Amino acid sequence: MKTGFIIKELRLIGKSVENANVVFKRGVNIITGPSNVGKSYIFQCFNYMFGGSKPPKPIKESRNYDFIYLELIDSTNTTYTLLSDLKGGNFKLYNLSIDKIKETDEFEILDRKHSPYNEQTVSAFLLKLNNLTGKKIRTNQKGKTRPISYRDIVKFSMVNESKITTEESLIVSHYTKATEELNVLKLIVTGNDDSNIIESLSQNQIANRKGKLEILKEFINDNTKDLKTFKVEPSLMLNETNSLIEKLTENHSNLQNKFNEIESERVKTLDILHKRQSRKRVIEELYKRTDLLKSHYYSDVSRLKSTIETSILLNEENHSENGNCPLCNGEIEGKCSIEDINKIIDSCSKEIQKIESLIQELLESEKMLKEEFKDISIEVSDLEKNINKYTLEIDKGVGLEMSLIIEQINQQNEKKSIVLGALYKSEQLEKFKAEKEKLESSIPKSSSKETFEHISTASLTPLSKVIKSVLKGYNYPNLTDVSYSEEQNDFVISGEDRNLSGKGVRAIIYSAFIVALQELILKKEYSIGVPIIDSPLVSYKKPKNIGAERISDDLAMDFYRYICNQSDLEQIIVIENEVPPTDIKESINHIKYTRENGFIPTK
């Protein structure tokens, strides 16, 4: 099995009821039993789980069931389980068998309704398994196409009890769908879809495209003229400009590094200058304080000397005869002892010596401050000169060079913008030319007429031959030839239109059509799903007065023998009332239902 899938199990579950399930095997699976045991319900479940919008009929036995599971195995032996409710809801897709699914397991949500714009649908999932993703079919005579849905495919792999005996076409369900249904069959038979078809244009569309074509021609002419103004190929100019910008940027980067170094030195020098200026101000302040202190010292010495002089004058030996003060001529009331006066003189003399010593120290300090002030002033002046030099280098040297380079870079960027604009115009010109060619080729010539590949007697000859081979395997009586009728959109068997055959014969031919399609594509790189045939032997063992409606016992049993012994189908499911012949019972999976033990367990 290169592509496709087989069906492993169908299961219904509900609350407080026993599971209803049916397990299938590879090869031939035949479900038999009398009416009203759930056979048709099984078919409806398949149709529903393959994307049908209508849930299975709510028969009395199914009312307590809530969910339906379908387990599939693809061509790589990967197991999938589709889960849906029985009310038309969407699907959950598990990468597990039914028995292994737990509530905590991950799953994907697949929409029930097909959409070509949504990959998360059950249709997209089934198309992918059958390697039919992205295939398109033509839907009208103008060449309009659409992506196929798996629902397009199902009608060619499954047939129910009411459809299998139809007198209408096996292919076309209604004249309004004839084109698309015939093209679905063409896709299945030939493998060729309609993806390459371009839809025919209306007169308005043609007029619109011609208008667009004229506008494109104007754009092409204008852009061509603009590009002719460039003496050098824009791409070469762009390379040259990019190279120059790169060099200028590198120079700017080097200058920036130099600028940063100078600025760093300037900042360091400024820091030192600020410290030296601060020290200079401190010295100036100290010098002022020293001068003030020196004045105080000199004042103190003068005062002490005056005291000494006064003391000497107050000495008894120097008193005036009239007892008045020699300085102020005031009366001196008492007399000082010579000893006390000498003590005062001595004390003042010592204090003068101490102050003069301090004055000397102060003068030494003042001298040192003057020398430091002189040195700092020279250093501050040098630092200011260096800062001026750095500032000049930044403003007029490196900084000016950087400004000039930035100006050049801006000029080159402007040039680059112009060149890029030219390149864009050049690219647009190529797009316009390609669009012009596309539009010109899409506008049909006035005398042209669209022709499309379609289903014909000749194109369906391979399928007709396989149908004949299948009917021959059934031992179909008096079989001479099988061909396709384009008028009837159906098959002609041994020179007689299928719809003119009896009910039983129509059913057996329909089954041959389904089987033949599967056999025809066995070696193709795609598939269409498991063939499921409901009641192919619908008129088998009918009352004799039915006449031509009845098929023979041998034809009915040989149908079973053919699908068991001669067909190479990976899997086929047949739903019938009557059991197959005993000679093949060991080669098939025979699922027998009775009125007491049908598909849905009874209480």
Backbone torsions as a table, in degrees:
resi	resn	phi	psi	omega
1	MET	NA	104.4	-179.0
2	LYS	-76.0	-38.6	178.8
3	THR	-138.6	179.5	175.3
4	GLY	89.0	-160.1	-176.3
5	PHE	-157.8	165.9	169.4
6	ILE	-122.0	160.1	179.6
7	ILE	-96.4	127.9	-179.1
8	LYS	-98.6	-45.0	-176.7
9	GLU	-157.8	145.9	171.1
10	LEU	-118.9	130.6	-175.1
11	ARG	-142.7	137.8	172.3
12	LEU	-109.7	140.0	175.5
13	ILE	-132.6	153.9	178.7
14	GLY	-158.9	176.5	179.5
15	LYS	-83.2	133.3	174.4
16	SER	62.1	24.8	175.4
17	VAL	-134.3	153.9	177.2
18	GLU	-73.0	141.6	178.2
19	ASN	-58.6	142.5	171.9
20	ALA	-106.7	121.4	-178.1
21	ASN	-147.5	159.1	174.3
22	VAL	-140.6	131.0	-176.5
23	VAL	-107.6	135.9	-177.5
24	PHE	-115.6	159.9	179.1
25	LYS	-124.7	168.8	172.6
26	ARG	-64.5	152.7	179.6
27	GLY	89.9	-143.2	-172.2
28	VAL	-92.2	126.5	175.6
29	ASN	-121.3	120.8	-177.8
30	ILE	-121.0	122.0	177.5
31	ILE	-103.9	120.8	-178.9
32	THR	-127.7	162.8	178.3
33	GLY	154.0	165.0	-179.5
34	PRO	-70.0	178.2	178.5
35	SER	-64.7	154.4	174.5
36	ASN	64.7	35.6	174.4
37	VAL	-115.5	6.2	174.7
38	GLY	103.0	7.1	-177.9
39	LYS	-64.9	-49.8	179.5
40	SER	-64.4	-31.7	178.4
41	TYR	-64.6	-37.4	176.7
42	ILE	-61.5	-44.7	178.3
43	PHE	-60.2	-43.7	179.2
44	GLN	-62.4	-35.3	177.5
45	CYS	-64.5	-43.6	177.2
46	PHE	-58.8	-49.1	-178.3
47	ASN	-59.8	-40.9	179.9
48	TYR	-65.2	-43.3	-178.0
49	MET	-75.4	-15.2	174.0
50	PHE	-94.5	22.4	171.8
51	GLY	101.8	5.8	178.2
52	GLY	-64.1	143.2	-178.2
53	SER	-80.7	-23.4	-175.7
54	LYS	-95.1	121.3	177.2
55	PRO	-65.9	162.9	174.5
56	PRO	-56.3	150.7	-179.8
57	LYS	-57.4	135.3	-178.8
58	PRO	-76.4	70.1	179.6
59	ILE	-67.7	160.8	-174.6
60	LYS	-55.4	-41.0	-174.9
61	GLU	-69.4	-22.0	-173.6
62	SER	-96.3	0.9	-170.7
63	ARG	-63.7	-27.0	-177.2
64	ASN	-92.6	5.3	179.8
65	TYR	-97.5	140.3	-174.9
66	ASP	-111.5	-34.4	-172.0
67	PHE	-131.9	154.8	179.5
68	ILE	-129.7	133.9	179.9
69	TYR	-115.4	145.2	172.6
70	LEU	-135.3	117.5	-179.7
71	GLU	-98.5	129.4	-178.5
72	LEU	-123.5	153.5	173.3
73	ILE	-126.8	124.2	-176.0
74	ASP	-88.4	-173.8	-173.9
75	SER	-68.0	-16.2	177.8
76	THR	-100.1	12.9	-178.0
77	ASN	66.2	23.1	173.4
78	THR	-84.2	134.0	-177.8
79	THR	-96.7	135.5	175.5
80	TYR	-129.5	151.4	173.1
81	THR	-131.8	126.7	173.8
82	LEU	-97.6	133.2	-179.9
83	LEU	-124.2	132.1	177.1
84	SER	-143.2	156.4	169.2
85	ASP	-79.5	179.1	-178.5
86	LEU	-103.7	27.7	-177.3
87	LYS	-123.4	12.1	178.2
88	GLY	93.0	14.4	-178.7
89	GLY	-78.2	-179.1	179.7
90	ASN	-77.5	179.7	-174.7
91	PHE	-106.6	153.1	162.7
92	LYS	-108.8	134.8	179.6
93	LEU	-114.0	121.5	178.2
94	TYR	-111.2	147.2	172.5
95	ASN	-93.8	48.1	-176.0
96	LEU	-145.6	161.0	171.4
97	SER	-75.6	163.3	-177.0
98	ILE	-57.9	-44.3	-174.4
99	ASP	-67.7	-20.6	-176.7
100	LYS	-95.0	-4.2	-176.3
101	ILE	-73.6	130.4	174.6
102	LYS	-121.3	162.6	-177.8
103	GLU	-61.5	-27.9	-176.6
104	THR	-86.4	-5.2	-177.0
105	ASP	-71.1	147.2	178.5
106	GLU	-75.5	152.4	178.1
107	PHE	-152.4	163.8	173.5
108	GLU	-106.4	148.3	173.3
109	ILE	-94.5	125.9	177.1
110	LEU	-116.1	127.7	177.2
111	ASP	-67.6	143.7	177.6
112	ARG	-73.1	-37.8	-176.2
113	LYS	-82.5	132.6	179.3
114	HIS	-70.9	141.3	172.5
115	SER	-145.6	129.0	179.6
116	PRO	-66.8	-14.3	-177.3
117	TYR	-100.6	5.0	-177.2
118	ASN	-130.1	119.7	179.0
119	GLU	-84.4	-11.5	-178.0
120	GLN	-94.6	59.3	175.8
121	THR	-128.0	157.7	178.1
122	VAL	-66.6	-32.1	176.9
123	SER	-61.9	-47.9	-179.7
124	ALA	-62.0	-38.5	179.2
125	PHE	-62.6	-47.4	-177.8
126	LEU	-71.1	-36.4	175.8
127	LEU	-62.3	-39.6	179.3
128	LYS	-64.3	-42.3	178.6
129	LEU	-60.8	-31.4	-177.9
130	ASN	-96.5	7.2	179.2
131	ASN	58.0	44.2	178.6
132	LEU	-120.5	14.1	-179.1
133	THR	-62.2	135.9	175.2
134	GLY	82.8	-2.1	179.7
135	LYS	-72.1	145.0	-179.5
136	LYS	-124.1	154.4	176.0
137	ILE	-128.8	149.4	176.6
138	ARG	-80.9	138.8	-174.8
139	THR	-113.6	-10.9	177.5
140	ASN	-151.6	177.3	-175.7
141	GLN	-74.2	-13.8	178.3
142	LYS	-84.7	-6.5	177.9
143	GLY	95.3	13.6	176.4
144	LYS	-67.1	137.4	-178.7
145	THR	-125.2	163.6	173.8
146	ARG	-148.9	153.7	175.0
147	PRO	-66.0	144.6	179.5
148	ILE	-74.6	156.2	172.4
149	SER	-111.7	157.3	176.9
150	TYR	-65.3	-21.7	176.6
151	ARG	-66.2	-27.2	174.6
152	ASP	-65.1	-34.2	-174.7
153	ILE	-81.9	-35.0	-172.8
154	VAL	-55.8	-38.9	-175.9
155	LYS	-65.2	-15.5	178.1
156	PHE	-101.4	2.5	176.2
157	SER	-122.0	-15.1	-178.9
158	MET	-132.7	141.5	174.3
159	VAL	-142.0	133.0	-177.4
160	ASN	-93.9	179.7	-172.9
161	GLU	-63.3	-38.7	-177.4
162	SER	-78.4	-33.0	-176.9
163	LYS	-77.5	-30.5	-170.3
164	ILE	-64.8	-22.9	-179.8
165	THR	-102.3	11.6	-174.6
166	THR	-59.1	148.0	172.5
167	GLU	-91.5	-11.3	178.5
168	GLU	-77.7	173.4	-178.7
169	SER	-58.7	143.5	174.4
170	LEU	-70.2	-18.7	-170.1
171	ILE	-108.6	-46.2	-174.2
172	VAL	-102.0	118.8	-179.3
173	SER	-84.5	-28.2	180.0
174	HIS	-158.1	146.0	-174.9
175	TYR	-59.2	-28.7	180.0
176	THR	-69.8	-18.5	-179.8
177	LYS	-107.9	8.2	-173.1
178	ALA	-56.8	-49.0	-175.1
179	THR	-59.8	-50.0	-176.2
180	GLU	-70.6	-36.7	-179.8
181	GLU	-69.9	-37.3	175.9
182	LEU	-65.2	-36.6	-179.7
183	ASN	-75.0	-26.5	171.7
184	VAL	-64.3	-44.5	177.8
185	LEU	-63.5	-40.3	177.7
186	LYS	-59.2	-43.3	177.9
187	LEU	-60.1	-44.8	-178.4
188	ILE	-65.1	-44.0	-174.8
189	VAL	-72.4	-43.8	-172.5
190	THR	-101.6	-22.4	-174.3
191	GLY	83.2	-1.7	-178.6
192	ASN	-96.6	122.8	176.6
193	ASP	-99.0	-170.8	-174.5
194	ASP	-111.3	29.3	-177.2
195	SER	-62.5	-30.3	-174.8
196	ASN	-86.9	-1.6	-178.6
197	ILE	-76.4	135.4	175.0
198	ILE	-104.9	125.8	-176.6
199	GLU	-63.5	138.3	176.9
200	SER	-62.4	147.7	-176.5
201	LEU	-97.7	146.8	172.8
202	SER	-79.2	170.0	179.4
203	GLN	-61.8	-38.5	178.4
204	ASN	-64.2	-41.4	178.8
205	GLN	-64.7	-40.3	178.5
206	ILE	-63.3	-43.4	179.4
207	ALA	-62.2	-42.2	178.8
208	ASN	-62.1	-42.4	-179.7
209	ARG	-67.9	-36.3	177.2
210	LYS	-65.3	-38.5	177.0
211	GLY	-63.0	-44.6	177.2
212	LYS	-61.5	-36.9	-179.6
213	LEU	-63.4	-41.6	178.4
214	GLU	-64.3	-42.7	178.7
215	ILE	-62.6	-41.9	178.8
216	LEU	-62.3	-39.3	178.7
217	LYS	-61.7	-40.5	177.7
218	GLU	-63.9	-44.9	177.5
219	PHE	-58.7	-43.8	-178.8
220	ILE	-62.3	-44.6	179.8
221	ASN	-63.7	-46.0	-178.9
222	ASP	-62.4	-46.0	-179.3
223	ASN	-66.3	-36.3	178.2
224	THR	-63.0	-43.2	178.6
225	LYS	-62.8	-44.1	-179.5
226	ASP	-61.6	-39.7	-177.6
227	LEU	-72.2	-23.4	179.2
228	LYS	-69.0	-18.9	179.2
229	THR	-71.9	-15.0	178.3
230	PHE	-89.1	116.0	-179.2
231	LYS	-74.9	-27.1	179.1
232	VAL	-111.2	144.7	177.8
233	GLU	-54.3	126.7	-177.8
234	PRO	-52.4	-36.6	-179.4
235	SER	-65.9	-37.2	177.2
236	LEU	-68.6	-40.1	177.4
237	MET	-62.0	-38.7	-179.9
238	LEU	-64.8	-42.8	178.6
239	ASN	-62.3	-43.7	179.8
240	GLU	-63.6	-44.8	-179.6
241	THR	-64.5	-43.4	178.5
242	ASN	-61.1	-39.1	179.5
243	SER	-65.2	-44.0	179.6
244	LEU	-65.9	-41.3	177.7
245	ILE	-61.7	-38.7	179.6
246	GLU	-63.6	-42.9	179.5
247	LYS	-66.5	-45.6	179.3
248	LEU	-61.1	-40.2	178.9
249	THR	-64.0	-38.6	178.1
250	GLU	-65.1	-43.8	178.1
251	ASN	-62.1	-42.9	179.2
252	HIS	-61.6	-39.7	179.0
253	SER	-63.3	-42.2	178.5
254	ASN	-64.1	-44.7	178.0
255	LEU	-63.6	-36.6	178.5
256	GLN	-62.7	-39.5	176.8
257	ASN	-62.9	-44.2	178.6
258	LYS	-63.9	-42.8	177.3
259	PHE	-57.6	-44.8	-179.5
260	ASN	-63.5	-37.4	179.0
261	GLU	-65.5	-46.0	-179.9
262	ILE	-63.2	-44.4	-179.8
263	GLU	-62.5	-37.1	178.3
264	SER	-63.9	-43.6	178.2
265	GLU	-64.9	-40.6	179.6
266	ARG	-61.7	-42.6	179.7
267	VAL	-64.4	-41.3	178.4
268	LYS	-64.0	-44.4	-179.7
269	THR	-63.0	-40.7	177.6
270	LEU	-61.4	-39.2	179.6
271	ASP	-63.1	-44.5	178.4
272	ILE	-64.7	-42.7	-179.6
273	LEU	-58.8	-44.3	-179.4
274	HIS	-61.7	-38.2	178.5
275	LYS	-67.6	-41.6	-179.5
276	ARG	-68.9	-40.0	177.5
277	GLN	-64.1	-36.9	177.0
278	SER	-64.4	-42.9	178.7
279	ARG	-65.5	-38.1	179.7
280	LYS	-61.2	-42.8	178.9
281	ARG	-65.9	-35.8	177.2
282	VAL	-63.3	-43.6	-179.9
283	ILE	-63.1	-44.4	178.7
284	GLU	-58.1	-42.3	179.3
285	GLU	-66.2	-39.3	178.3
286	LEU	-66.1	-38.6	-179.3
287	TYR	-63.7	-42.1	178.4
288	LYS	-62.8	-43.3	-179.4
289	ARG	-66.7	-37.3	178.5
290	THR	-62.3	-43.4	-179.9
291	ASP	-63.5	-40.4	178.4
292	LEU	-66.2	-41.7	-179.9
293	LEU	-65.5	-39.0	179.8
294	LYS	-62.4	-40.4	177.7
295	SER	-61.4	-41.6	177.8
296	HIS	-63.0	-42.3	179.7
297	TYR	-60.6	-47.5	-178.4
298	TYR	-63.1	-37.8	178.2
299	SER	-64.4	-40.3	-179.8
300	ASP	-65.8	-41.0	179.9
301	VAL	-63.1	-43.9	179.9
302	SER	-62.1	-41.5	178.8
303	ARG	-64.2	-42.4	-179.4
304	LEU	-66.6	-39.9	178.1
305	LYS	-63.3	-39.3	177.3
306	SER	-62.6	-38.4	179.1
307	THR	-63.5	-42.6	179.9
308	ILE	-62.7	-46.0	-178.9
309	GLU	-61.3	-42.3	179.1
310	THR	-62.8	-42.5	-179.6
311	SER	-61.9	-38.8	179.9
312	ILE	-65.8	-40.5	-179.5
313	LEU	-68.2	-27.4	-179.2
314	LEU	-81.9	-6.3	178.2
315	ASN	-57.4	140.9	-176.4
316	GLU	-55.5	-35.6	-176.6
317	GLU	-68.3	-20.3	-176.5
318	ASN	-108.3	6.8	176.8
319	HIS	-63.2	146.4	174.4
320	SER	-78.2	156.4	-174.8
321	GLU	-65.2	-34.0	-179.4
322	ASN	-81.2	-1.7	176.8
323	GLY	76.9	21.5	177.8
324	ASN	-101.3	158.0	178.9
325	CYS	-69.1	131.5	-177.7
326	PRO	-68.9	-17.5	-177.4
327	LEU	-94.0	-50.3	-175.6
328	CYS	-106.2	-6.9	179.7
329	ASN	65.2	18.4	176.4
330	GLY	-81.2	156.4	-177.0
331	GLU	-73.3	133.6	177.4
332	ILE	-99.2	116.4	-173.6
333	GLU	-78.1	-42.9	-177.7
334	GLY	-113.6	177.8	179.7
335	LYS	-119.0	136.9	177.4
336	CYS	-94.9	143.9	177.5
337	SER	-77.9	150.2	179.0
338	ILE	-60.1	-36.1	-177.4
339	GLU	-64.0	-44.0	179.9
340	ASP	-65.8	-40.7	-179.6
341	ILE	-63.5	-41.2	179.9
342	ASN	-65.4	-35.6	177.6
343	LYS	-63.0	-41.3	179.5
344	ILE	-65.2	-44.9	-179.7
345	ILE	-61.9	-42.7	-179.0
346	ASP	-64.9	-44.8	-179.7
347	SER	-62.0	-44.3	-179.8
348	CYS	-65.9	-36.9	179.1
349	SER	-63.1	-43.9	179.0
350	LYS	-64.1	-39.2	-179.6
351	GLU	-66.8	-37.4	178.0
352	ILE	-63.3	-41.2	178.5
353	GLN	-61.6	-41.8	-179.6
354	LYS	-64.2	-45.1	-177.4
355	ILE	-66.3	-40.6	178.9
356	GLU	-63.2	-34.0	175.0
357	SER	-64.8	-41.9	178.3
358	LEU	-66.0	-38.8	177.7
359	ILE	-61.4	-39.1	179.2
360	GLN	-63.7	-44.0	177.7
361	GLU	-62.6	-39.3	-179.5
362	LEU	-65.7	-38.7	178.1
363	LEU	-64.7	-38.5	177.5
364	GLU	-63.9	-43.7	179.3
365	SER	-63.8	-40.5	179.6
366	GLU	-62.1	-40.4	178.3
367	LYS	-61.6	-44.2	-179.8
368	MET	-64.6	-41.5	179.0
369	LEU	-62.9	-40.3	178.3
370	LYS	-61.6	-42.5	179.5
371	GLU	-64.6	-44.4	179.2
372	GLU	-64.3	-40.2	-179.9
373	PHE	-61.7	-40.4	179.0
374	LYS	-63.6	-46.8	-179.8
375	ASP	-62.5	-44.9	-178.3
376	ILE	-65.6	-38.5	178.8
377	SER	-60.4	-42.1	177.7
378	ILE	-64.2	-44.0	-179.0
379	GLU	-64.1	-43.1	178.5
380	VAL	-60.8	-41.5	178.8
381	SER	-62.6	-42.8	178.2
382	ASP	-64.3	-41.8	-179.8
383	LEU	-63.9	-41.5	178.8
384	GLU	-64.0	-38.3	176.4
385	LYS	-62.6	-42.7	179.2
386	ASN	-63.3	-41.4	179.6
387	ILE	-64.5	-41.0	177.2
388	ASN	-62.6	-38.3	178.4
389	LYS	-64.2	-45.8	178.8
390	TYR	-62.1	-44.6	-178.8
391	THR	-62.0	-42.3	178.3
392	LEU	-63.2	-39.7	178.8
393	GLU	-64.6	-39.7	-179.8
394	ILE	-69.3	-43.3	-175.1
395	ASP	-79.3	-43.4	-173.1
396	LYS	-106.0	-17.9	-177.7
397	GLY	-98.9	-97.1	-177.8
398	VAL	-58.9	-43.7	-178.8
399	GLY	-60.0	-42.3	179.1
400	LEU	-65.4	-42.1	177.5
401	GLU	-60.2	-43.0	179.3
402	MET	-63.0	-42.0	178.9
403	SER	-61.0	-42.3	179.3
404	LEU	-64.4	-41.0	179.3
405	ILE	-66.3	-41.5	177.5
406	ILE	-60.4	-39.8	177.8
407	GLU	-62.4	-41.6	178.5
408	GLN	-65.9	-41.5	178.9
409	ILE	-61.7	-42.9	178.4
410	ASN	-61.2	-40.8	178.4
411	GLN	-62.5	-43.4	-179.9
412	GLN	-68.0	-35.2	177.1
413	ASN	-66.0	-37.8	175.6
414	GLU	-63.5	-41.9	177.4
415	LYS	-63.2	-40.4	179.6
416	LYS	-62.7	-40.9	178.6
417	SER	-59.8	-41.7	178.7
418	ILE	-64.2	-42.5	-179.3
419	VAL	-66.3	-42.2	177.8
420	LEU	-62.6	-38.6	175.2
421	GLY	-59.8	-40.0	178.4
422	ALA	-66.1	-41.7	178.1
423	LEU	-63.2	-41.8	177.7
424	TYR	-60.6	-43.5	177.5
425	LYS	-61.4	-38.6	179.1
426	SER	-63.9	-44.0	177.7
427	GLU	-64.1	-44.3	177.8
428	GLN	-60.0	-38.0	179.8
429	LEU	-60.6	-42.4	178.5
430	GLU	-65.7	-39.7	177.6
431	LYS	-64.9	-42.1	178.9
432	PHE	-61.4	-41.4	-179.9
433	LYS	-64.8	-43.0	179.6
434	ALA	-65.0	-42.0	178.8
435	GLU	-65.2	-37.2	178.0
436	LYS	-62.0	-46.4	178.5
437	GLU	-62.1	-40.9	-179.6
438	LYS	-63.5	-44.2	179.5
439	LEU	-65.8	-42.4	-179.7
440	GLU	-61.4	-40.6	-179.5
441	SER	-73.4	-24.5	-178.0
442	SER	-84.2	-15.5	179.2
443	ILE	-85.8	114.4	-175.3
444	PRO	-68.2	148.7	173.4
445	LYS	-69.4	152.3	-175.1
446	SER	-60.0	-28.3	-177.5
447	SER	-97.1	-2.8	-175.5
448	SER	-77.2	149.3	178.2
449	LYS	-136.1	129.7	-176.9
450	GLU	-69.5	136.1	173.8
451	THR	-128.6	138.4	-178.1
452	PHE	-126.3	151.3	173.4
453	GLU	-66.0	132.8	-178.9
454	HIS	-141.1	166.5	178.8
455	ILE	-67.5	133.5	177.9
456	SER	-144.1	171.1	177.1
457	THR	-57.7	-41.2	-178.0
458	ALA	-69.4	-45.1	-175.9
459	SER	-67.9	-24.0	179.1
460	LEU	-97.3	10.3	178.3
461	THR	-58.2	-43.8	178.0
462	PRO	-58.6	-40.4	178.9
463	LEU	-69.0	-40.7	178.9
464	SER	-59.0	-40.1	179.8
465	LYS	-65.1	-40.4	-179.8
466	VAL	-69.4	-39.1	176.6
467	ILE	-60.0	-43.0	178.4
468	LYS	-61.3	-41.9	-179.8
469	SER	-63.5	-40.9	179.6
470	VAL	-65.7	-46.8	179.3
471	LEU	-62.0	-37.0	176.6
472	LYS	-63.6	-38.9	176.3
473	GLY	-64.9	-28.7	175.5
474	TYR	-75.3	-9.6	-169.8
475	ASN	62.1	43.9	177.4
476	TYR	-61.0	130.5	-172.3
477	PRO	-71.4	142.2	173.0
478	ASN	54.3	36.6	-178.5
479	LEU	-77.4	124.7	177.6
480	THR	-116.3	-44.3	-176.6
481	ASP	-159.1	158.5	173.6
482	VAL	-131.7	130.7	178.2
483	SER	-143.4	166.5	-179.7
484	TYR	-101.6	133.3	178.2
485	SER	-99.4	113.5	178.2
486	GLU	-65.9	-30.1	-178.9
487	GLU	-70.6	-43.4	-176.8
488	GLN	-90.4	-12.5	-171.7
489	ASN	51.7	44.7	-177.5
490	ASP	-154.6	-176.7	-174.9
491	PHE	-106.1	148.6	177.2
492	VAL	-109.1	122.0	-176.6
493	ILE	-108.4	119.2	179.7
494	SER	51.4	42.8	176.0
495	GLY	80.8	1.7	-177.7
496	GLU	-120.1	132.7	177.6
497	ASP	-58.0	138.6	-177.5
498	ARG	-58.2	-37.7	-175.2
499	ASN	-69.3	-11.6	178.2
500	LEU	-89.2	-8.0	179.8
501	SER	-76.9	166.1	177.7
502	GLY	-69.6	167.6	-175.9
503	LYS	-56.9	-47.0	-179.1
504	GLY	-64.2	-40.5	179.9
505	VAL	-67.5	-40.0	178.1
506	ARG	-60.1	-39.5	179.8
507	ALA	-65.9	-43.8	-177.1
508	ILE	-68.9	-33.6	176.8
509	ILE	-68.1	-40.6	178.5
510	TYR	-60.2	-42.8	179.0
511	SER	-61.7	-38.9	179.0
512	ALA	-64.5	-37.4	177.7
513	PHE	-61.9	-45.7	179.9
514	ILE	-64.1	-46.1	-179.1
515	VAL	-65.9	-41.8	-177.8
516	ALA	-63.7	-40.6	177.1
517	LEU	-58.0	-43.9	180.0
518	GLN	-64.0	-42.7	-178.7
519	GLU	-69.0	-34.5	-178.4
520	LEU	-62.4	-36.0	-173.8
521	ILE	-102.3	14.1	-177.7
522	LEU	-55.3	-37.8	-176.3
523	LYS	-100.1	8.4	178.5
524	LYS	-78.2	168.5	178.5
525	GLU	-89.0	15.8	179.0
526	TYR	-145.6	169.2	177.8
527	SER	-146.9	177.9	-176.0
528	ILE	-128.8	8.5	178.7
529	GLY	107.6	178.1	-177.9
530	VAL	-78.7	128.7	175.0
531	PRO	-69.8	126.6	179.9
532	ILE	-126.9	114.6	-173.6
533	ILE	-118.0	122.5	-178.3
534	ASP	-104.6	116.3	173.7
535	SER	63.3	53.6	175.6
536	PRO	-68.4	-21.3	-179.0
537	LEU	-108.7	39.3	-170.9
538	VAL	-55.0	-31.7	-177.0
539	SER	-104.5	10.2	178.7
540	TYR	-64.2	133.6	179.9
541	LYS	61.1	33.4	173.3
542	LYS	-77.9	164.1	177.8
543	PRO	-56.5	149.0	-173.7
544	LYS	-66.0	-25.0	-178.2
545	ASN	-71.6	-5.3	175.4
546	ILE	-67.7	-30.0	176.5
547	GLY	71.4	-120.8	-173.9
548	ALA	-67.6	-12.9	-179.9
549	GLU	-70.8	-20.7	-173.3
550	ARG	-90.9	145.8	172.5
551	ILE	-105.5	160.9	-175.0
552	SER	-75.3	159.1	176.7
553	ASP	-59.5	-41.8	-176.9
554	ASP	-64.7	-42.4	-179.6
555	LEU	-63.1	-39.9	179.3
556	ALA	-63.6	-47.7	-178.2
557	MET	-70.8	-34.2	179.6
558	ASP	-70.2	-26.9	171.8
559	PHE	-58.3	-48.0	178.5
560	TYR	-61.4	-45.3	-177.0
561	ARG	-63.4	-36.2	-178.4
562	TYR	-65.3	-51.9	-176.3
563	ILE	-66.4	-20.9	179.4
564	CYS	-85.7	-45.1	-169.6
565	ASN	-102.4	-27.7	-172.0
566	GLN	-110.5	-22.7	-177.3
567	SER	-87.7	144.9	179.8
568	ASP	-101.9	21.4	-177.5
569	LEU	-64.4	141.2	179.8
570	GLU	-64.5	-37.4	179.1
571	GLN	-160.7	143.8	174.0
572	ILE	-144.8	142.8	179.0
573	ILE	-123.0	124.3	179.9
574	VAL	-119.2	132.7	177.5
575	ILE	-112.9	121.0	-174.3
576	GLU	-146.5	164.3	175.4
577	ASN	-83.1	-36.8	-171.7
578	GLU	-100.0	147.1	-178.0
579	VAL	-75.3	152.8	177.5
580	PRO	-74.8	168.2	-179.5
581	PRO	-65.4	152.8	-175.6
582	THR	-68.3	-22.6	-175.5
583	ASP	-71.1	-10.2	179.1
584	ILE	-116.7	5.5	-172.9
585	LYS	-61.1	-28.2	-179.7
586	GLU	-78.3	-14.5	-174.1
587	SER	-102.5	-0.2	-175.5
588	ILE	-126.9	165.6	171.1
589	ASN	-100.2	98.5	-175.4
590	HIS	-95.8	115.5	-180.0
591	ILE	-104.1	109.6	-173.9
592	LYS	-103.4	129.5	174.3
593	TYR	-115.4	148.4	175.9
594	THR	-127.0	172.8	179.1
595	ARG	-64.5	-28.3	179.9
596	GLU	-86.3	-23.6	-174.7
597	ASN	-136.6	77.9	-179.2
598	GLY	-93.8	-167.2	-178.6
599	PHE	-61.4	-45.4	179.3
600	ILE	-95.0	118.8	-176.9
601	PRO	-59.1	142.1	176.1
602	THR	-98.9	149.9	-179.1
603	LYS	-71.1	NA	NA
